[in-house]
Amino acid sequence: MDPRTKSSLLWGVVGGLAFLVLLQGYELLSGQRVALGAKFGVALVVLAGAAVLTYAARNRLPGNESP
């Protein structure tokens, strides 16, 4: 697998998991629950969005010194 693609997919996973962690904190603090399907549906959208954005913006990100 191309390192650029692998890096983008990993950042997508990080974004999706970060969303789920923030949602868990919201549920704990507010006492409200979000449907399981909605949680993972939005997490997949966040994952895909983060992966696409990092793939597209890789050359424009500051501090990026990898070839």
Secondary structure, 3 states (H helix, E strand, C coil): CCHHHHHHHHHHHHHHHHHHHHHHHHHHHHCCCCCHHHHHHHHHHHHHHHHHHHHHCHHHCCCCCCC
